[in-house]
C-alpha cells in the first residue's frame, strides 16, 4: 500500500518544535556539540518519520524516545565552567610586568590599548578549611609572573540555571544576544578573595582611585559585570578596583563560638573584613599601577552601597579612603531597611543555622562542603554590630560625629522598587492592607498622601512607597547626617528611561560608570550624552571630592535632603518627590537630625 506523505500540519509542528529545542539549548548555554547532536537527532527522527509505517503507536513511541534523548543531551551538554576573561573578545595584548609586594604580574590591554586590565589578583589567602569564618589572612607570595588575564571565580552563592538567567536577561534587560561564543558557565568558588584593576594605559602617577563594592543583597554578585566595569572611568583618568568578598553564610554568619575563637572578638562581618583587607591592599600596592593611595574613593551599589555606608563608620577603615559614593542603599537610617541586623538577631540566626545543618559546633560546620552550605544565604546575609568592625550602628556613629569620609556623592532611582515587586504588586484588594501592615499608626497619613482608586493607581502608589521604604529614605538620612557633620554631600535622582532597565534598581550603573555598549540599540544619543555627564561627575568626584567640572551642569550641594540633582531627560537641581513620605518615615523611626 502506498504510504501517505506527512501533512502540512506535521511539518509546521515539527519546525516549531525544532526551533524551540534549539532555542532552549542556546538559552541554557549548552555546548555547540550538544546543539549539533540535538539537530542530528531531530533530522534523524524526521527521516525515520517520513519512511515509517503510519501506525500511531510506533510513531508516538519514537517521538517519546526522541524527547528522552534530547532531555539527556540538554542536561549533559551544558557549557563547561570557566573563568571570565578580563577583556571580552580580542584583547590588545599583554602589559608590561608590574611588581607588587607579593610578586610580579601582567595584565591585558583593551582592544584599542587605551585601558589596562589586571584581573584575579589575590588580596587575601583563600578562606577555606580552617580559615572559613575567620578574619582574612595575607595571601601567599607567588613565584614567576602571574598572568592576571581572567577574573577569579565569583564568591560562593546560590546560582540560577543558565536558562533562568537567560530568560531574566530577555524579560528584565531586553538585551539578550544569541551567540555561540558564550556557551559556558561562570566559575563559583569559596576561594574568591581576588581583586581586579582597570587603569588608563598611560605612564602617570598619583591617579585618583575608586574602589567599587558590588551589590547582590550580600548573597550574590560578581566583579566582572559589564555595567559597572572599570573601563569607562579608566578612560576618564581614574584607576578602578573591585573585588570578590564573602557572601551569604560564608560572609555573615555570627555565633558565640566564632566570637570566642577570634583574636579580635569579632563575628558576623567577614564580608566587610574582606572589603577592608582589599582597601589595605590598595593602600600598599596601588602606587605600582600609578594610583595615589592617599586619594581613594569607595563606591558601591545596592548592598555594596550599604557596605560603603558601614565602612564610613567602621574604625578599621579609618584612613583607607577619603570619599564615598553610594547608589541605591544605605544602612544609616535608625532602622536600616535591609542588609543589617543587631548582634542578638545575628547570633540567633547563627544558632538556627547550626541546627539547620545538624551541627553542634563550628568545627562540624567547617567540615561541610561549601555547595551544601550555600542554601543558608536566604537567612544569613546581614552585617551586624560586632564590637570590632562596627562598634555601634552607623546611625549612632553619625549622631556622635564619628565617620571616615570627607565627602559623599549618593542617590537613588525613580523606580527602585519595580523589580522587587514584579510578582507581588498591589491592587485595590490588597493596597490598603499592605500600607497598614508596614506603617501601623501612620497608615492613614500615608494613604492620604498616596490615594488609590483603581488597580493601576494602587500599583503605581505601592511602587513609590516600596521604593521609599527600602531605598530612598536611607539616602535622605545620609544627606542630613553628612550636613550635620560638615561633610559635603551631593545627592542625585536618576530618572532616565530607555529600552533596557531604565530607572529601575541598578539602571543607573551603565551610565555613571560610562559603559553603554557602542553597538547597543537600546540607548540613543541622549542616553550616551547623559552617560558622559554622569561618569564625568563620578570621575571628578573621585579626583577632587567635587563632581563639578568645565562644561557640566552645576551640581549643587544637598544640605537638607530636599534638593537633588536630577539625571534624566532633565539634568539639573530638582525637589525630592518622595520628601513627604520620607518625613513620615523619620517620625516612625525616631530620626534626629
C-alpha positions as CSV (number, residue, x, y, z in Angstrom):
1,X,0.0,0.0,0.0
2,X,1.3,3.5,-0.9
3,X,2.4,5.5,2.2
4,X,0.7,8.8,2.8
5,X,3.0,11.7,2.9
6,X,3.2,13.8,6.1
7,X,0.7,16.6,6.1
8,X,1.4,20.4,6.2
9,X,0.4,20.4,9.9
10,X,3.1,18.0,10.8
11,X,5.8,20.0,9.1
12,X,4.7,23.2,10.8
13,X,4.6,21.5,14.2
14,X,8.0,19.8,13.7
15,X,9.6,23.0,12.5
16,X,8.3,24.9,15.6
17,X,9.4,22.0,17.8
18,X,13.0,22.1,16.3
19,X,13.2,25.9,16.8
20,X,12.0,25.5,20.4
21,X,14.6,22.8,21.1
22,X,17.5,24.8,19.7
23,X,16.3,27.9,21.5
24,X,16.3,26.1,24.8
25,X,19.8,24.7,24.2
26,X,21.0,28.2,23.4
27,X,19.3,29.8,26.4
28,X,20.7,27.1,28.6
29,X,24.2,27.8,27.3
30,X,24.7,24.2,26.1
31,X,27.8,23.4,24.1
32,X,27.9,23.7,20.3
33,X,28.4,19.9,20.2
34,X,25.2,19.4,22.2
35,X,23.3,21.6,19.8
36,X,24.7,19.8,16.8
37,X,23.8,16.4,18.3
38,X,20.3,17.6,19.1
39,X,20.0,18.7,15.4
40,X,21.3,15.3,14.2
41,X,18.7,13.6,16.4
42,X,15.9,15.7,15.1
43,X,16.9,15.3,11.5
44,X,17.3,11.5,12.1
45,X,13.8,11.3,13.5
46,X,12.4,13.2,10.6
47,X,14.0,10.8,8.1
48,X,12.6,7.9,10.0
49,X,9.2,9.5,10.4
50,X,8.9,10.0,6.6
51,X,9.7,6.4,5.9
52,X,7.9,4.8,9.0
53,X,4.6,3.0,8.9
54,X,1.5,5.0,9.6
55,X,0.7,3.1,12.8
56,X,0.1,5.6,15.7
57,X,1.8,3.7,18.5
58,X,5.3,3.3,16.8
59,X,5.2,7.0,15.9
60,X,4.3,8.0,19.4
61,X,6.9,5.8,21.0
62,X,9.6,7.1,18.6
63,X,8.7,10.7,19.4
64,X,8.9,9.8,23.2
65,X,12.4,8.3,22.6
66,X,13.4,11.5,20.8
67,X,12.2,13.7,23.7
68,X,14.1,11.5,26.2
69,X,17.3,11.6,24.1
70,X,17.0,15.4,23.8
71,X,16.4,15.8,27.5
72,X,19.5,13.7,28.2
73,X,21.6,15.9,25.8
74,X,20.1,19.1,27.4
75,X,21.3,18.0,30.9
76,X,24.6,16.6,30.0
77,X,26.0,19.0,27.4
78,X,25.8,22.2,29.5
79,X,28.7,24.6,28.8
80,X,31.8,24.0,30.8
81,X,32.7,26.0,33.9
82,X,35.4,28.6,33.0
83,X,36.8,31.9,34.3
84,X,35.6,35.1,32.7
85,X,38.2,36.8,30.6
86,X,39.5,40.2,31.7
87,X,38.7,41.6,28.2
88,X,35.9,40.2,26.2
89,X,36.7,39.2,22.6
90,X,40.1,40.1,21.2
91,X,42.4,42.0,23.6
92,X,45.2,44.4,22.7
93,X,48.0,42.2,24.0
94,X,49.8,41.7,27.3
95,X,51.0,44.6,29.5
96,X,54.5,45.1,30.9
97,X,55.4,43.4,34.1
98,X,54.2,45.1,37.3
99,X,55.9,44.4,40.6
100,X,53.9,44.4,43.8
101,X,54.6,43.2,47.4
102,X,53.6,39.6,46.6
103,X,55.2,39.1,43.3
104,X,55.2,40.1,39.6
105,X,52.2,40.2,37.3
106,X,51.0,41.2,33.9
107,X,47.5,42.3,32.7
108,X,46.0,42.7,29.3
109,X,45.0,45.8,27.2
110,X,41.6,46.5,25.9
111,X,41.4,46.1,22.1
112,X,42.2,49.7,21.4
113,X,45.0,49.6,24.0
114,X,43.5,52.6,25.9
115,X,43.0,50.7,29.2
116,X,45.0,48.1,31.0
117,X,43.1,45.4,32.9
118,X,44.6,43.2,35.7
119,X,42.2,40.5,36.9
120,X,42.3,37.8,39.5
121,X,45.0,39.3,41.8
122,X,44.9,37.6,45.3
123,X,44.5,40.1,48.1
124,X,44.0,37.5,50.9
125,X,44.5,33.8,51.5
126,X,41.7,31.5,50.3
127,X,39.1,31.5,53.2
128,X,38.7,27.7,53.1
129,X,39.1,24.9,55.6
130,X,40.2,26.2,58.9
131,X,40.1,29.8,57.5
132,X,36.4,29.6,56.9
133,X,34.7,32.2,59.1
134,X,38.0,33.8,60.2
135,X,39.5,37.2,59.6
136,X,41.1,37.3,56.1
137,X,44.8,36.4,56.1
138,X,47.7,37.7,53.9
139,X,48.0,36.0,50.5
140,X,50.9,33.7,49.7
141,X,53.5,35.3,47.5
142,X,54.0,33.6,44.2
143,X,56.9,32.7,42.0
144,X,57.3,33.8,38.4
145,X,55.0,36.2,36.7
146,X,51.2,35.9,37.4
147,X,49.1,36.3,34.2
148,X,46.3,38.4,35.6
149,X,44.1,38.0,32.4
150,X,40.9,36.4,33.8
151,X,38.6,37.1,36.7
152,X,38.7,34.7,39.7
153,X,35.5,32.7,40.4
154,X,32.6,34.6,41.9
155,X,32.1,34.1,45.6
156,X,30.2,31.1,46.7
157,X,26.5,31.9,46.2
158,X,23.1,30.4,45.1
159,X,23.0,30.2,41.4
160,X,20.1,30.1,39.0
161,X,20.1,27.9,36.0
162,X,21.5,29.3,32.8
163,X,18.1,29.1,31.3
164,X,16.6,31.2,34.1
165,X,19.4,33.7,33.8
166,X,18.9,34.0,30.0
167,X,15.1,34.5,30.4
168,X,15.7,37.2,33.0
169,X,18.1,38.9,30.6
170,X,15.4,38.9,28.0
171,X,12.5,39.9,30.2
172,X,14.3,42.3,32.5
173,X,17.1,43.7,30.4
174,X,15.8,43.3,26.8
175,X,19.4,42.8,25.6
176,X,19.9,39.1,25.1
177,X,22.4,38.3,22.3
178,X,22.4,35.0,20.5
179,X,25.9,33.8,20.4
180,X,27.9,30.5,20.1
181,X,30.8,32.2,22.0
182,X,29.2,32.3,25.4
183,X,28.3,28.7,25.9
184,X,29.9,28.3,29.3
185,X,29.1,28.8,33.0
186,X,30.9,31.2,35.2
187,X,33.1,29.7,37.9
188,X,31.8,29.8,41.5
189,X,34.0,29.1,44.5
190,X,34.6,29.7,48.2
191,X,38.2,30.7,47.1
192,X,37.2,34.1,45.7
193,X,39.2,36.8,47.5
194,X,40.8,38.4,44.5
195,X,40.6,41.9,43.1
196,X,40.7,43.5,39.7
197,X,42.2,46.7,38.4
198,X,41.4,48.9,35.4
199,X,43.8,51.7,34.7
200,X,44.5,54.2,31.9
201,X,47.2,52.9,29.6
202,X,49.4,55.9,30.3
203,X,52.5,56.4,32.4
204,X,51.2,58.7,35.1
205,X,51.5,58.8,38.8
206,X,49.1,59.8,41.6
207,X,46.0,59.0,39.7
208,X,42.7,59.0,41.7
209,X,41.5,55.6,42.7
210,X,37.9,54.3,43.0
211,X,37.3,51.0,44.8
212,X,33.9,49.5,43.9
213,X,31.9,47.1,46.0
214,X,29.3,45.1,44.0
215,X,25.7,44.6,45.1
216,X,23.5,41.5,45.3
217,X,21.8,41.6,48.8
218,X,25.1,40.3,50.3
219,X,24.1,37.0,48.8
220,X,25.0,37.1,45.1
221,X,27.1,39.2,42.7
222,X,30.4,39.2,40.8
223,X,33.1,41.7,40.0
224,X,33.0,41.4,36.2
225,X,29.5,42.6,35.3
226,X,29.8,44.9,32.2
227,X,27.6,47.7,33.6
228,X,30.0,48.6,36.4
229,X,33.2,47.6,34.7
230,X,36.1,50.0,35.5
231,X,36.8,50.5,31.8
232,X,34.6,53.6,31.4
233,X,36.1,55.6,34.3
234,X,39.6,54.4,33.4
235,X,39.1,56.2,30.1
236,X,38.5,59.3,32.1
237,X,41.7,59.1,34.1
238,X,40.6,57.1,37.2
239,X,42.0,53.8,38.4
240,X,39.1,51.5,39.3
241,X,39.5,48.5,41.7
242,X,36.8,46.0,42.6
243,X,36.9,42.7,44.4
244,X,35.1,39.5,45.3
245,X,34.2,39.2,49.0
246,X,32.5,36.5,51.1
247,X,28.7,36.4,50.7
248,X,25.8,34.9,52.5
249,X,26.5,32.3,55.2
250,X,30.3,32.5,54.4
251,X,30.4,36.2,54.9
252,X,27.9,37.0,57.6
253,X,27.4,34.0,59.9
254,X,27.6,35.0,63.6
255,X,27.9,32.7,66.6
256,X,29.2,33.0,70.1
257,X,31.7,30.2,69.3
258,X,33.1,32.1,66.4
259,X,33.4,35.3,68.5
260,X,35.2,33.4,71.3
261,X,37.8,31.8,68.9
262,X,38.5,35.2,67.1
263,X,41.6,37.0,68.4
264,X,39.6,40.2,67.7
265,X,36.4,39.0,69.3
266,X,34.6,39.5,66.0
267,X,31.8,37.5,64.3
268,X,29.3,38.1,61.6
269,X,31.1,40.6,59.4
270,X,33.6,38.5,57.4
271,X,32.5,40.1,54.1
272,X,33.2,43.6,55.5
273,X,36.6,42.4,56.8
274,X,37.3,41.2,53.2
275,X,36.5,44.6,51.8
276,X,38.8,46.3,54.4
277,X,41.5,43.8,53.6
278,X,41.2,44.8,49.9
279,X,41.4,48.5,50.9
280,X,44.6,47.7,52.8
281,X,45.9,46.0,49.7
282,X,45.1,49.1,47.6
283,X,46.9,51.3,50.2
284,X,50.0,49.1,50.0
285,X,50.1,48.3,46.2
286,X,48.2,50.8,44.1
287,X,51.2,53.1,43.5
288,X,52.7,50.3,41.4
289,X,49.9,50.9,39.0
290,X,50.1,54.7,39.0
291,X,47.5,55.2,41.7
292,X,47.5,57.6,44.6
293,X,46.9,55.6,47.9
294,X,46.0,58.9,49.6
295,X,43.3,59.7,47.1
296,X,40.9,56.7,47.3
297,X,37.1,56.8,47.0
298,X,35.0,53.9,47.9
299,X,31.8,53.2,45.9
300,X,29.0,50.6,45.8
301,X,25.5,49.9,44.6
302,X,22.6,48.3,46.4
303,X,24.1,46.0,49.1
304,X,27.5,47.3,48.0
305,X,26.4,50.8,48.9
306,X,25.1,49.5,52.2
307,X,28.6,48.3,52.8
308,X,30.0,51.6,51.8
309,X,28.0,53.4,54.5
310,X,29.0,50.8,57.1
311,X,32.7,51.3,56.2
312,X,32.2,55.0,56.6
313,X,31.7,54.4,60.3
314,X,34.0,51.4,60.9
315,X,37.1,52.2,63.0
316,X,39.0,49.6,61.0
317,X,38.5,51.5,57.7
318,X,39.7,54.9,59.0
319,X,42.4,56.3,56.8
320,X,41.9,53.8,54.0
321,X,39.7,56.2,51.8
322,X,38.8,59.8,51.7
323,X,35.4,59.9,49.9
324,X,32.3,57.7,49.4
325,X,29.8,57.1,46.6
326,X,26.6,55.2,47.4
327,X,24.0,54.1,44.9
328,X,20.5,52.9,45.9
329,X,21.0,51.8,49.5
330,X,22.4,52.8,52.9
331,X,22.4,51.4,56.4
332,X,22.4,54.9,58.0
333,X,18.7,55.1,59.0
334,X,17.8,54.5,62.6
335,X,16.3,51.2,61.4
336,X,18.1,50.1,58.2
337,X,15.7,48.5,55.7
338,X,17.9,45.6,54.7
339,X,21.4,44.1,54.8
340,X,21.7,44.9,58.6
341,X,20.7,43.3,61.9
342,X,21.7,43.8,65.5
343,X,24.1,41.3,67.1
344,X,21.5,39.4,69.2
345,X,19.5,38.8,66.0
346,X,22.6,37.7,64.1
347,X,23.6,35.3,66.9
348,X,20.0,33.8,67.0
349,X,20.1,33.3,63.2
350,X,23.6,31.7,63.6
351,X,22.3,29.1,66.1
352,X,19.4,28.3,63.8
353,X,21.9,27.8,61.0
354,X,23.8,25.2,63.1
355,X,20.5,23.4,63.8
356,X,19.5,23.6,60.2
357,X,22.6,21.6,59.2
358,X,22.5,19.2,62.2
359,X,25.8,20.6,63.6
360,X,26.7,21.1,67.2
361,X,29.9,23.1,66.7
362,X,31.6,25.4,64.2
363,X,34.2,22.7,63.6
364,X,31.4,20.4,62.3
365,X,30.0,23.2,60.1
366,X,33.5,23.7,58.7
367,X,33.6,20.1,57.6
368,X,30.6,20.5,55.3
369,X,31.1,21.2,51.6
370,X,30.6,24.8,50.6
371,X,28.0,23.7,48.0
372,X,25.8,22.3,50.7
373,X,26.0,25.4,52.9
374,X,25.3,27.9,50.2
375,X,21.5,27.5,50.6
376,X,21.7,29.3,54.0
377,X,22.2,32.6,52.2
378,X,18.4,33.1,52.5
379,X,18.8,33.6,56.2
380,X,22.4,34.8,56.6
381,X,23.1,37.9,54.6
382,X,23.2,40.8,57.1
383,X,26.1,42.8,58.6
384,X,26.0,43.4,62.3
385,X,27.3,45.5,65.2
386,X,30.0,43.1,66.3
387,X,32.1,45.4,68.5
388,X,35.1,45.3,66.2
389,X,34.2,46.0,62.6
390,X,31.2,48.0,63.7
391,X,31.3,49.2,67.3
392,X,27.9,50.9,67.0
393,X,25.2,51.3,64.4
394,X,26.1,53.8,61.6
395,X,23.2,56.0,62.7
396,X,24.7,56.2,66.2
397,X,28.1,56.9,64.8
398,X,26.9,59.8,62.8
399,X,25.0,61.1,65.8
400,X,28.3,61.3,67.6
401,X,30.2,62.8,64.6
402,X,32.2,59.6,64.1
403,X,32.9,58.9,60.4
404,X,35.7,58.3,58.0
405,X,34.7,60.2,54.8
406,X,35.4,63.8,53.7
407,X,32.6,64.0,51.1
408,X,29.8,61.9,49.8
409,X,28.0,61.5,46.4
410,X,24.9,59.4,46.6
411,X,21.4,58.9,45.4
412,X,18.6,56.7,44.1
413,X,16.5,55.9,41.0
414,X,12.9,56.9,40.4
415,X,11.6,53.3,40.1
416,X,13.8,51.5,42.6
417,X,11.1,49.1,43.8
418,X,9.8,47.8,40.5
419,X,12.0,44.6,40.1
420,X,11.4,43.5,43.7
421,X,7.6,43.5,43.4
422,X,7.1,42.4,39.8
423,X,5.1,39.4,41.1
424,X,3.8,40.9,44.3
425,X,2.5,44.3,43.4
426,X,-0.6,45.9,44.9
427,X,-4.1,46.2,43.6
428,X,-7.3,47.6,45.2
429,X,-7.8,44.3,47.0
430,X,-4.6,44.5,49.0
431,X,-3.2,48.0,48.7
432,X,-4.6,49.3,52.0
433,X,-3.6,46.2,53.9
434,X,-0.1,46.4,52.6
435,X,0.2,50.1,53.7
436,X,-1.3,49.4,57.1
437,X,0.9,46.3,57.7
438,X,4.0,48.4,57.4
439,X,3.0,51.9,58.7
440,X,0.7,51.0,61.5
441,X,-0.5,54.2,63.3
442,X,0.9,56.2,60.4
443,X,-1.0,54.4,57.7
444,X,-3.8,57.0,57.4
445,X,-1.3,59.7,56.7
446,X,0.4,57.5,54.0
447,X,-3.0,56.6,52.4
448,X,-3.9,60.3,52.3
449,X,-0.6,61.1,50.7
450,X,-0.9,58.2,48.2
451,X,-4.6,57.7,47.5
452,X,-5.6,55.0,45.0
453,X,-9.0,54.3,43.4
454,X,-8.0,51.9,40.6
455,X,-5.7,48.9,40.4
456,X,-3.3,50.9,38.2
457,X,-3.1,53.7,40.8
458,X,-2.6,51.1,43.6
459,X,0.2,49.5,41.6
460,X,1.9,52.9,41.0
461,X,1.5,54.1,44.5
462,X,2.9,50.9,46.0
463,X,6.0,51.1,43.8
464,X,6.7,54.6,45.2
465,X,6.0,53.5,48.8
466,X,8.2,50.4,48.5
467,X,11.0,52.5,46.9
468,X,10.9,54.9,49.8
469,X,10.9,52.2,52.5
470,X,13.8,50.1,51.1
471,X,15.9,52.7,49.3
472,X,15.2,56.4,49.2
473,X,14.7,57.1,52.9
474,X,18.2,55.9,53.8
475,X,19.7,58.4,51.4
476,X,17.6,61.2,52.8
477,X,19.0,60.2,56.2
478,X,22.6,60.1,54.9
479,X,22.5,63.5,53.3
480,X,21.3,65.2,56.5
481,X,23.8,63.2,58.6
482,X,26.6,64.4,56.3
483,X,25.4,68.0,56.6
484,X,25.2,67.8,60.4
485,X,28.9,66.7,60.3
486,X,30.0,69.3,57.8
487,X,30.6,66.6,55.1
488,X,29.9,68.0,51.6
489,X,27.0,65.9,50.2
490,X,25.9,65.6,46.6
491,X,22.7,63.7,46.1
492,X,21.2,62.6,42.8
493,X,17.9,61.4,41.4
494,X,18.2,59.2,38.3
495,X,15.1,59.2,36.1
496,X,16.2,58.3,32.6
497,X,14.1,55.8,30.8
498,X,15.5,53.7,28.0
499,X,14.9,50.4,26.1
500,X,16.6,48.4,28.9
501,X,16.3,48.7,32.6
502,X,15.5,52.4,32.7
503,X,15.4,54.0,36.2
504,X,14.8,50.6,37.9
505,X,17.1,49.5,40.6
506,X,20.7,49.3,39.2
507,X,19.6,51.0,36.0
508,X,22.0,54.0,36.6
509,X,25.2,51.9,36.7
510,X,25.8,51.7,33.0
511,X,25.6,55.5,32.9
512,X,27.6,56.5,35.9
513,X,30.4,54.1,35.1
514,X,30.4,55.1,31.4
515,X,29.8,51.6,30.0
516,X,26.9,51.9,27.4
517,X,27.9,49.5,24.7
518,X,28.8,51.3,21.5
519,X,26.7,49.0,19.3
520,X,23.6,48.8,21.6
521,X,20.3,49.9,20.1
522,X,18.6,50.1,23.5
523,X,20.2,53.5,24.1
524,X,20.0,56.7,21.9
525,X,22.2,59.8,21.6
526,X,20.5,61.3,24.7
527,X,21.5,58.3,26.8
528,X,25.1,58.5,25.6
529,X,25.3,62.2,26.4
530,X,23.8,61.5,29.9
531,X,26.3,58.7,30.5
532,X,29.2,61.0,29.6
533,X,27.9,63.7,32.0
534,X,27.2,61.2,34.8
535,X,30.5,59.4,34.6
536,X,32.3,62.7,34.4
537,X,30.7,63.6,37.7
538,X,32.0,60.4,39.2
539,X,35.5,60.9,37.8
540,X,35.7,64.4,39.1
541,X,34.4,63.5,42.5
542,X,37.0,60.7,42.7
543,X,39.7,63.1,41.8
544,X,38.7,66.2,43.9
545,X,35.7,65.5,46.1
546,X,33.6,67.8,43.9
547,X,31.6,66.4,40.9
548,X,31.5,69.7,39.1
549,X,33.7,70.5,36.1
550,X,34.1,72.5,33.0
551,X,31.1,72.1,30.6
552,X,29.0,70.2,33.1
553,X,25.6,71.3,34.5
554,X,26.2,72.7,38.0
555,X,25.5,70.1,40.8
556,X,24.8,72.0,44.0
557,X,25.4,70.6,47.5
558,X,22.4,68.9,49.1
559,X,22.1,70.1,52.7
560,X,18.5,69.4,53.9
561,X,17.9,66.5,51.5
562,X,15.1,68.3,49.7
563,X,17.1,69.4,46.7
564,X,18.6,66.7,44.4
565,X,20.5,66.6,41.1
566,X,18.1,65.0,38.6
567,X,19.9,63.0,35.9
568,X,17.5,62.0,33.2
569,X,15.8,63.8,30.3
570,X,16.1,66.8,32.7
571,X,19.6,67.5,34.1
572,X,19.6,69.9,36.9
573,X,18.6,70.5,40.5
574,X,15.1,69.4,41.5
575,X,12.9,68.7,44.6
576,X,12.7,65.3,46.1
577,X,9.2,63.9,45.1
578,X,9.3,61.4,48.0
579,X,10.0,64.0,50.7
580,X,6.6,63.9,52.4
581,X,6.7,60.2,52.9
582,X,10.4,60.3,54.0
583,X,9.4,62.7,56.7
584,X,6.8,60.3,57.9
585,X,9.5,57.6,58.0
586,X,11.6,59.9,60.1
587,X,8.9,60.1,62.7
588,X,8.3,56.3,62.6
589,X,11.9,55.6,63.2
590,X,12.8,58.5,65.6
591,X,15.3,60.1,63.3
592,X,17.0,63.1,65.0
593,X,19.0,65.4,62.7
